[in-house]
């Protein structure tokens, strides 16, 4: 693998890691909104389903942020 290909792969992996973090934030916001909106009774989902869905989205968002930050740290160590 040439040096140019290696830098191109690092750029692509960095963009993927940043996308993981961005999508994690998005999932956390949506999870909070599902729980918040259900708390005030303006959503048509049953209460249990809304809380489970919101909690799962929060957990998945935290996982995506963790995976993206771990990936960025790994890329910095490889340089």
C-alpha angles and dihedrals in degrees: 000000000000123000091250092055090047092054091046090052091049090052092050092047091048091053090049091051091050090049090053090054093046093049089047090057089047092052091048091052092048091047091052091047092051091052094041096048092046090050089062092044099241097121125084095222122105112259096247093049092049093051093046092047092047092048093049091050091050091050093047091048091052089049092051092050091048092049093048094048091047090050092050091050090050091051091051091052092051094057 
